[in-house]
């Protein structure tokens, strides 16, 4: 149920963005408490010092996540020694 509720909210935000209609959750954080079946909304102020979206961004390119996570060629492979006579 939880993925369905959150998925519907995300899809609704995308549709509003594409159509240019409705109030987007820009500057707001929607919190969903599944155990109590309640929503809360917090106002979020823009951080002018944010390295991604601040006044002087220092993060301007996407990173190579496969390299960052060690998922490149040969990563995650383990050499298993052969047993003698096997």
N, C-alpha and C positions, 0 to 999 in steps of 0.2 A: 504494500500500500504506500509506503513512504516514497519509493522511487516514482510511483505514479503521480503523487501529489506534487512533488518537486518538478517532475518532468512537465506536467501541465503548466505550472507557473513559468518555467523556462520557455516553453513553446509559446505561451501567451505573450511574454516579453518580446520574443523574436517577431511575432506577427505584428505587434504594436510598432516595433521599430521599422519593419519593412513598410507598413502602411502609413507611418507617420501620424498615427492617431493614439489617443489615450495618454495616460501618465506613466512614463517609464520609471523604473526604480533607480534612476540616476540620483546619487547623493543620499540614497536610503538603503538600509540593510534590512531585509525581511527575515525574521527568525521564526522557524516553525518548530513548535514543541509537539511532537507526535504523541507523547504519552498523555498530555493534557488536551490535545486537539485545539491548541491556541496558536495564534500568530501574534508577533510583536514587530513593530517597525521602529528602527533607530535612524536618526538623521546622522549622516557622515559628512564631515567637512573635508574638502580637498586639502591634501598635504602639499604645500608649495615646495617642500624639500624632497618630495618623492622622486627616486631615481628613474622611475618609469614615466610618470605623467606630470611631474612637477614643472616649475618654471624653467629649470635647466636640466632636462633629462640626460642621464649618463648611460642608460640602457637604451640602445637604439636599434639593436639587431636581435634576431632570434638566435638561440644557442643550438648547438648540435646535441640534442638530448641523448642520442645513442652513444656518442663519444663521452658525454658528461656522466652518463650512468654506467660506463664501461661495457656497453653493448656492441662495441665494434667487432671487427673480424676476430674470431677466436675467443672472444669474451664468453665467460660462462662455461667453457669447455674444460673438462677435467680429463687428464690422461690417467687411465686405469691400467696399472701394471698387469701384465699377463702372469698367471701362475705357472711355475715350472711344470711341464708335462701336461698342461691343460690346453 
